[in-house]
C-alpha cells in the first residue's frame, strides 16, 4: 500500500505508553534543576543529562558553549534513507534561581506541575522518548535525525540563533517541540517581532520660575504613545505595545528627555515594514514645538508564515493524527519560537508538536497533562516516519 494511505502513529502509541514511568522520572530530574535563562550551572547540568540519554540512543553529541548562557547541544544519528529531520527544543525557563525548590515537581490527578514543565522540559523529554521508540522499532529510513537543544530561547535565542540557523540549513524539515493548548492544535505560523526605542528631546526649564520657557519631552511622548496605541486599529493582525517608559527625574525641571519602548508583532515582513513606516511618521512630527524624536528599530525574529511547504507538513501531521482519532487544525500564534529561526534559514517548520498544558510563565499555574505525552509522542514518531518514506517533504 502506498504511504499516502498508510499511517504509522498508531503503531508507536503502546511503546510510548510503556515509557511513561521513565518519562516521569526523567522529567522530575530536569524540573528540579533551576535553569532560568542565564543560570549557567543549571543549564549545563541539564545538558549533562541530555547528553547521557542521547548517547544511550547512540547519537553523536556536540556541545557549543555560549557566553553567559551555558552550553547548546547538537546530536545526530545517521540512517539509511534520504530525508534529514531536525527536532528543536530549549531547556531554559523564565524563572529565577530558587524556583525549583519553591515549586518542585509534583503530580496530582494526571497533571504535573513545576517550573518549565510545559515550557518546555516535557517536550524535551518527549523528544528523547520519540527517538527511542523509532530506533527500538528498527526504523532507519532516514538520512539523518538531528536534535538541537538550546539554552536561551526565552530571551530570543540571541546566543544560539546562529547555531540553529546553521544546522537548519543542512536539513529538509524542522519539527519544533513547543507545547500546545489542546491535542487538536498545531502551529503553522507565528508573527515576527520588531522592537523600537522612541526618545524625545525637549528643552528644560525651571518648573516654577519660568515653565513657559520649557518644552516638555514627557508631554510630547504622551501624544506619541497615544498615536502609537491607536495604530492597533489600523493594521490587520499587527499589534503595537508601548512598554517601559522613562524620563528626566528632577521634579522641579520641565523634562527635556523622555523615552519609551515599543514591541511590534506582525504576521508578515510586509506588515512589519508598514508598521515601521507608520512609526516613523509619528516620530517625525510633533505636537509640542521645538521637540524632536529619535526612533531606533531593532529587528527580532522574522515572521514564520504558512508557506506551501509548511502546509504540506501540517497535512502530513493531520493524516497521522487521524489514526489516533484526533482532528488536527492549524492555529497561528502571536508568540514567537525557534520555528521562526528555522523558517528564516529557509527550512520549512511545524511547531507545537510537544505535549499539552498551559499556565506558561506562571510558577504556581504551569502544568502538563500527562496523558497527552504518549499520544503526542506517537504523532511525532508517525510524522517522522511518514516524512521519511514520502517522495517529497514539500
C-alpha positions as CSV (number, residue, x, y, z in Angstrom):
1,X,0.0,0.0,0.0
2,X,1.2,3.5,-0.8
3,X,2.5,5.6,2.1
4,X,-0.2,8.1,1.0
5,X,-2.8,5.8,2.6
6,X,-0.7,4.3,5.4
7,X,-0.4,5.8,8.8
8,X,2.3,5.0,11.4
9,X,1.5,6.8,14.6
10,X,-0.8,4.2,16.0
11,X,1.9,1.6,16.0
12,X,4.1,3.7,18.3
13,X,1.4,4.5,20.9
14,X,1.7,1.3,23.0
15,X,5.5,1.6,23.1
16,X,5.4,5.3,24.2
17,X,2.8,4.4,26.8
18,X,5.2,1.8,28.2
19,X,7.8,4.6,28.7
20,X,5.6,6.7,30.9
21,X,7.2,5.8,34.2
22,X,10.7,6.5,32.8
23,X,9.3,9.8,31.4
24,X,8.2,10.9,34.8
25,X,11.5,10.1,36.4
26,X,13.5,12.0,33.8
27,X,11.1,14.9,33.8
28,X,11.3,15.2,37.6
29,X,15.1,15.2,37.3
30,X,15.1,18.2,34.9
31,X,12.3,20.1,36.5
32,X,14.1,20.1,39.9
33,X,17.1,21.8,38.4
34,X,16.9,25.6,38.1
35,X,17.6,26.5,34.5
36,X,16.3,30.1,34.0
37,X,17.9,31.8,31.1
38,X,21.5,32.7,32.1
39,X,21.6,30.2,35.0
40,X,24.7,28.5,33.5
41,X,25.3,25.9,36.2
42,X,21.7,24.5,36.0
43,X,21.6,24.7,32.2
44,X,24.8,22.7,31.9
45,X,23.6,20.1,34.4
46,X,20.6,19.5,32.3
47,X,22.7,19.3,29.2
48,X,24.8,16.6,31.0
49,X,21.7,14.5,31.4
50,X,20.6,15.1,27.9
51,X,24.0,14.1,26.5
52,X,23.9,10.9,28.6
53,X,20.5,10.0,27.4
54,X,21.2,10.7,23.8
55,X,24.4,8.7,24.0
56,X,22.3,5.8,25.2
57,X,20.4,6.1,21.9
58,X,23.7,6.1,20.0
59,X,23.5,9.7,18.9
60,X,26.8,11.6,18.5
61,X,26.6,14.7,20.7
62,X,28.4,18.0,20.4
63,X,28.1,20.9,22.9
64,X,28.6,24.5,22.0
65,X,29.4,26.9,24.8
66,X,27.6,30.3,24.7
67,X,29.0,33.1,26.9
68,X,26.5,34.0,29.7
69,X,24.1,31.2,28.9
70,X,25.9,27.8,29.1
71,X,26.0,25.1,26.5
72,X,23.9,24.4,23.5
73,X,23.6,20.8,22.3
74,X,23.5,19.3,18.9
75,X,23.0,15.5,18.5
76,X,23.0,13.4,15.2
77,X,22.1,9.9,14.2
78,X,22.7,8.6,10.6
79,X,20.3,6.2,9.0
80,X,19.9,4.6,5.5
81,X,17.3,6.9,4.0
82,X,17.3,10.3,2.2
83,X,15.4,12.7,4.5
84,X,17.1,14.9,7.1
85,X,14.8,15.8,10.0
86,X,15.6,18.4,12.7
87,X,14.0,18.3,16.2
88,X,14.2,21.5,18.2
89,X,13.7,22.3,21.9
90,X,15.0,24.5,24.6
91,X,15.9,23.9,28.3
92,X,15.8,27.4,29.7
93,X,12.9,28.8,31.7
94,X,11.7,32.2,32.7
95,X,12.0,31.6,36.4
96,X,14.6,33.0,38.9
97,X,17.0,30.9,40.9
98,X,15.3,29.0,43.7
99,X,12.1,28.3,41.8
100,X,12.7,24.6,41.7
101,X,12.9,24.5,45.5
102,X,9.9,26.8,45.9
103,X,7.7,24.8,43.4
104,X,9.3,21.4,42.9
105,X,7.9,18.7,40.5
106,X,4.6,17.3,41.7
107,X,1.9,15.2,40.1
108,X,-1.8,15.4,41.0
109,X,-4.6,13.6,39.1
110,X,-2.5,13.1,36.0
111,X,-1.4,16.7,36.0
112,X,2.3,17.5,36.5
113,X,3.5,20.9,37.9
114,X,6.8,22.6,38.2
115,X,9.0,25.3,36.7
116,X,9.3,24.7,32.9
117,X,7.1,21.6,33.0
118,X,5.3,22.7,29.8
119,X,7.7,25.4,28.5
120,X,9.3,23.2,27.6
121,X,11.1,20.4,29.5
122,X,8.3,17.9,28.9
123,X,8.7,18.5,25.2
124,X,12.5,17.8,25.5
125,X,12.0,14.5,27.3
126,X,9.2,13.5,25.0
127,X,11.5,14.1,22.1
128,X,14.0,11.7,23.5
129,X,11.3,9.0,24.0
130,X,10.0,9.5,20.5
131,X,13.5,8.9,19.1
132,X,13.8,5.8,21.4
133,X,10.5,4.5,20.0
134,X,11.7,4.9,16.4
135,X,15.0,3.3,17.0
136,X,13.7,0.4,19.1
137,X,11.2,-0.3,16.4
138,X,14.1,-0.7,13.9
139,X,13.2,2.4,11.8
140,X,16.3,3.5,9.9
141,X,14.7,5.0,6.8
142,X,16.1,8.5,7.4
143,X,19.3,10.1,6.2
144,X,19.8,11.9,9.5
145,X,17.9,12.7,12.7
146,X,19.3,15.8,14.2
147,X,18.4,17.3,17.6
148,X,19.1,20.9,18.8
149,X,18.5,21.8,22.4
150,X,19.4,25.4,23.1
151,X,19.7,27.5,26.3
152,X,18.3,31.0,25.6
153,X,15.0,30.7,23.7
154,X,13.1,32.6,26.3
155,X,15.2,35.8,25.5
156,X,15.1,35.4,21.8
157,X,17.8,32.8,21.2
158,X,20.4,35.6,20.9
159,X,23.3,33.3,21.7
160,X,22.1,30.2,20.0
161,X,20.4,31.7,16.9
162,X,23.4,31.5,14.6
163,X,24.0,27.8,15.5
164,X,20.3,26.9,15.0
165,X,20.2,28.7,11.6
166,X,23.4,26.9,10.5
167,X,22.0,23.5,11.5
168,X,18.6,24.2,10.0
169,X,20.2,24.9,6.6
170,X,21.5,21.4,6.5
171,X,18.2,19.6,6.9
172,X,14.9,19.2,4.9
173,X,12.4,19.8,7.7
174,X,12.3,21.2,11.2
175,X,9.9,19.9,13.9
176,X,9.6,22.1,17.0
177,X,8.6,20.6,20.3
178,X,6.9,23.6,21.9
179,X,3.6,22.7,23.7
180,X,0.0,23.2,22.6
181,X,-3.1,24.0,24.5
182,X,-5.1,21.0,23.0
183,X,-4.4,17.8,21.2
184,X,-6.1,19.2,18.1
185,X,-3.7,22.2,17.8
186,X,-0.5,22.5,15.8
187,X,1.2,25.8,14.8
188,X,1.9,26.5,11.1
189,X,2.6,30.3,11.5
190,X,3.9,32.8,14.1
191,X,4.2,36.5,14.0
192,X,7.5,38.2,13.7
193,X,8.8,40.9,16.1
194,X,10.5,44.3,15.9
195,X,11.5,46.3,18.9
196,X,11.8,50.0,19.0
197,X,13.1,52.7,21.2
198,X,11.5,56.2,20.9
199,X,13.4,59.0,22.5
200,X,12.0,62.5,22.7
201,X,14.2,65.6,23.3
202,X,12.7,68.8,24.5
203,X,14.0,71.9,26.4
204,X,14.5,72.0,30.1
205,X,13.4,75.0,32.3
206,X,12.6,75.6,36.0
207,X,9.1,74.3,36.5
208,X,8.2,77.1,39.0
209,X,10.1,80.2,37.9
210,X,9.8,80.0,34.1
211,X,7.9,76.9,32.9
212,X,6.9,78.7,29.7
213,X,10.5,78.5,28.5
214,X,10.5,74.7,28.6
215,X,9.3,72.2,26.1
216,X,8.3,69.0,27.9
217,X,9.6,65.8,26.4
218,X,7.2,63.9,28.6
219,X,4.1,65.6,27.2
220,X,5.4,65.2,23.6
221,X,6.0,61.5,24.3
222,X,2.5,61.1,25.7
223,X,1.0,62.4,22.5
224,X,3.1,60.0,20.5
225,X,2.3,57.0,22.8
226,X,-1.4,57.6,22.2
227,X,-0.9,57.8,18.5
228,X,1.1,54.6,18.5
229,X,-1.6,52.8,20.6
230,X,-4.2,54.0,18.0
231,X,-2.2,52.1,15.3
232,X,-3.7,48.9,16.7
233,X,-6.9,49.8,15.0
234,X,-5.4,50.4,11.6
235,X,-3.3,47.3,10.7
236,X,-4.9,43.9,10.5
237,X,-3.3,41.4,12.9
238,X,-0.4,43.8,13.7
239,X,0.0,44.8,17.4
240,X,1.7,47.8,18.8
241,X,2.6,47.6,22.5
242,X,4.2,50.5,24.3
243,X,6.1,49.2,27.3
244,X,8.8,50.7,29.5
245,X,8.6,54.5,29.9
246,X,11.3,56.8,31.5
247,X,12.1,60.5,31.6
248,X,14.3,63.1,33.3
249,X,13.9,62.7,37.1
250,X,14.2,66.1,38.9
251,X,10.8,67.2,40.0
252,X,11.4,71.0,39.6
253,X,12.5,70.9,36.0
254,X,10.5,70.7,32.8
255,X,11.8,67.3,31.5
256,X,14.0,67.6,28.4
257,X,14.3,63.8,27.8
258,X,11.7,61.0,27.7
259,X,11.8,57.5,26.3
260,X,9.5,54.5,25.7
261,X,10.0,51.1,24.2
262,X,7.6,49.6,21.7
263,X,7.0,46.0,20.7
264,X,5.5,45.3,17.2
265,X,4.3,41.9,16.2
266,X,3.1,41.2,12.6
267,X,2.3,38.1,10.5
268,X,4.5,39.1,7.5
269,X,7.6,41.1,6.6
270,X,5.4,43.4,4.5
271,X,3.3,44.2,7.6
272,X,6.4,44.8,9.7
273,X,7.6,47.3,7.1
274,X,4.2,49.0,7.1
275,X,4.4,49.3,10.8
276,X,7.8,50.8,10.6
277,X,6.6,53.4,8.2
278,X,3.8,54.4,10.4
279,X,6.0,54.7,13.5
280,X,8.5,56.8,11.5
281,X,5.7,59.1,10.5
282,X,4.7,59.5,14.2
283,X,8.2,60.1,15.3
284,X,8.8,62.7,12.5
285,X,6.0,65.1,13.5
286,X,5.5,66.8,16.9
287,X,2.7,68.3,19.0
288,X,5.0,70.3,21.3
289,X,7.0,72.9,19.4
290,X,10.8,72.7,19.5
291,X,10.8,69.0,20.4
292,X,12.2,66.3,18.2
293,X,12.3,62.5,18.4
294,X,14.7,59.7,17.5
295,X,13.2,56.3,16.6
296,X,15.5,53.2,16.8
297,X,14.5,49.9,15.3
298,X,15.9,46.6,16.5
299,X,14.7,43.6,14.3
300,X,13.7,40.5,16.2
301,X,12.6,37.1,14.9
302,X,11.2,37.2,11.4
303,X,7.7,36.0,10.8
304,X,7.1,32.3,10.4
305,X,4.5,32.1,7.6
306,X,2.3,29.2,6.5
307,X,4.1,28.6,3.2
308,X,3.0,25.7,0.9
309,X,5.9,23.6,2.3
310,X,4.6,24.3,5.9
311,X,1.1,23.4,4.9
312,X,2.4,20.1,3.4
313,X,3.9,19.3,6.9
314,X,0.6,20.2,8.6
315,X,-1.3,17.9,6.1
316,X,1.1,15.1,6.9
317,X,0.5,15.5,10.6
318,X,-3.2,15.6,10.1
319,X,-3.1,12.3,8.3
320,X,-1.1,10.7,11.1
321,X,-3.4,12.2,13.8
322,X,-6.4,10.6,12.2
323,X,-5.0,7.2,13.2
324,X,-5.1,8.5,16.8
325,X,-8.7,9.7,16.4
326,X,-7.5,13.3,16.5
327,X,-8.6,16.0,14.1
328,X,-5.7,18.5,13.8
329,X,-6.2,22.1,12.9
330,X,-3.5,24.7,12.3
331,X,-3.7,27.7,14.6
332,X,-1.4,30.7,14.0
333,X,0.2,32.2,17.1
334,X,1.3,35.7,18.1
335,X,4.2,34.5,20.3
336,X,7.5,33.6,18.7
337,X,9.6,30.5,18.9
338,X,12.7,28.9,17.4
339,X,10.4,27.8,14.5
340,X,10.8,31.5,13.3
341,X,14.6,31.0,13.1
342,X,14.3,27.7,11.2
343,X,12.0,29.4,8.6
344,X,14.4,32.3,8.4
345,X,17.1,29.8,7.5
346,X,14.8,28.6,4.6
347,X,13.8,25.3,6.3
348,X,10.0,24.5,6.5
349,X,9.0,24.0,10.1
350,X,6.0,22.8,12.0
351,X,5.6,23.9,15.6
352,X,3.7,23.0,18.8
353,X,4.3,19.2,18.4
354,X,5.0,18.9,22.1
355,X,2.7,17.9,25.0
356,X,-0.5,19.6,26.1
357,X,-0.7,22.0,29.0
358,X,-0.8,25.7,30.0
359,X,-0.1,28.3,32.6
360,X,3.2,29.2,31.0
361,X,5.4,31.7,32.7
362,X,3.4,31.5,36.0
363,X,5.2,29.4,38.6
364,X,2.1,28.5,40.5
365,X,0.0,27.6,37.4
366,X,2.2,26.0,34.8
367,X,1.0,22.5,34.2
368,X,1.3,19.4,31.9
369,X,-1.4,16.9,31.0
370,X,0.5,13.7,31.4
371,X,-1.9,11.5,29.3
372,X,-1.0,13.8,26.3
373,X,2.6,12.8,26.3
374,X,2.5,9.3,24.7
375,X,-0.2,10.5,22.3
376,X,1.9,13.4,21.1
377,X,5.0,11.3,21.0
378,X,3.2,8.8,18.8
379,X,2.1,11.6,16.5
380,X,5.6,12.8,16.2
381,X,7.1,9.4,15.6
382,X,4.4,8.7,12.9
383,X,5.0,12.1,11.3
384,X,8.8,11.5,11.1
385,X,8.3,8.1,9.5
386,X,5.7,9.5,7.1
387,X,8.0,12.3,6.0
388,X,11.0,9.9,5.6
389,X,9.0,7.5,3.4
390,X,7.3,10.1,1.3
391,X,8.8,11.2,-2.0
392,X,8.8,14.8,-1.1
393,X,8.8,17.0,2.1
394,X,7.1,19.8,0.2
